[in-house]
Amino acid sequence: DDHDAKRDDAWRFEDENAFDVVRELLQQARLKDEEELFEEAGAAALDEHDALARFRGEFSIPVAPAADSEKPAAQDTTSDDNDNSSSSSSNGNNKDKKKKSIYLCGNSLGLMPNRTKTYLDEELRKWQTDGVEGHFNGKRPWATVDELVTPVSAKLVGAASADEVAVMNSLSVNLHLMMVAFFRPTPQRFKILIERQAFCSDHHVVRSQLNMHGLAEEDALIQLEPRAGEHVLRTEDIIERINKDGDSIALVLLPGVQFFTGQAFEMGPITAAAHAKGCNVGFDLAHAVGNIPLHLHDWGVDFACWCSYKYLNSGPGSIAGAFLHSRHANKSLKELPRMTGWWGQTPESRFAMRSEWQMKPGAQSFQMSNPAVLPTVCLQASLELFEEATLPALRSKSLRLTGYLELLLRKWLKDDQITVISPTKPSHRGCQLTIQTATDIMPIFKRLQAAGVICDVRKPNGMRISPVPLYNSFTDVYRFARIFCNVDDDK
């Protein structure tokens, strides 16, 4: 039907067969010769013609972890980063004040928008001067502070309206709350399908839920893994397993983007296949939100949860979010059991202090307490930048930025030196590129650190590199690749 067609189109808005990274990069940089892309002047040309380049100046770029004067590749003293002095001075080393790192670790923790400190200071000052009156005073009344971030969050995940989204708690807490509602095993339908290499906390959440229901993991936990010799799951294999065991599966719980490989899952087809077998479907979007386009409502996803400290740049351990499809919005506690608290009520009921719970329809019925103000304000600072930049523009740059990284690595290294385990099709991955080396990764990692690179290493031979389009430059990628590949600048 038309709705299913819309879901298909939502996933395939990027023509994976038409994307040619070399052509795209040459067009952006106004260059004619492919070889120019492998020179620093080529990277500079890409930055010069990058319509999103100005957003780098909106962030505090950390100082190099171990500045090395003989490795100027890690230095970035461009004037548009002049708001980063607080990050530099906190290091306590004035001579390194302008030696910025090459920060490629947004998959773990996004960088701080400069405006974050201003917003926090405003709220701390209001607390200082207004006390409890701050709940209803100022430009960010604390009682409704989540309303400042919910609409943009809804847009980023592809919700039909802000009512499908709640900003609350942390990711694992929200997964537990959603599983109370959507994992209700019966003698016939009691299994959970996840991937074997899911992030550890997802395993902990799922296994504890099984334990609470008295179910044995060996009977009730289906764990997907790639085919022998492959690194990522194939959509057809996921759907085949759903079709095979779907009559006994109560919940399919998968990531939007896999935390290690960076694979972007085809959430639309997976959801459709699971629903056809009567399964509920949820997604962990920790590495997906703010990274890839999402269309949760159109895909028909039952629920999803995410953190906001990675690609949403809200700060370490900051407030998380959850999505509930509108078809569940008005279900009663009997139809959709959930844990309740005073903030999940209609706004007029919250301060009436009645013992009877008056549900606020939609995702926000899952809110238990009023949102933490300071983390929410941090999220606001970043979401304003997403609104200015727009996700389609960010995704377009991301495809070219990560494509450029892969192009450089393949140019300067032989196939037997590294393996790129992220999907080869750009539309099947986020900004992260995961590589494995043929030898111990640590000597390379130490060389990178000495040159001022901040990235993520996974022993014995893995590394996750995430060029984030909001604040990373093409020059960042170029300099990283030269250091990683140990390319001699004099040659």
Beta strands, then each sheet from edge to edge (+ up, - down):
strand 1: 102-103
strand 2: 165-167
strand 3: 191-195
strand 4: 221-224
strand 5: 249-255
strand 6: 280-284
strand 7: 303-306
strand 8: 321-324
strand 9: 418-420
strand 10: 433-437
strand 11: 453-454
strand 12: 456-458
strand 13: 462-465
sheet 1: 1+ 11+
sheet 2: 2+ 8- 7+ 6+ 5+ 3+ 4+
sheet 3: 9+ 10- 13+ 12-
end
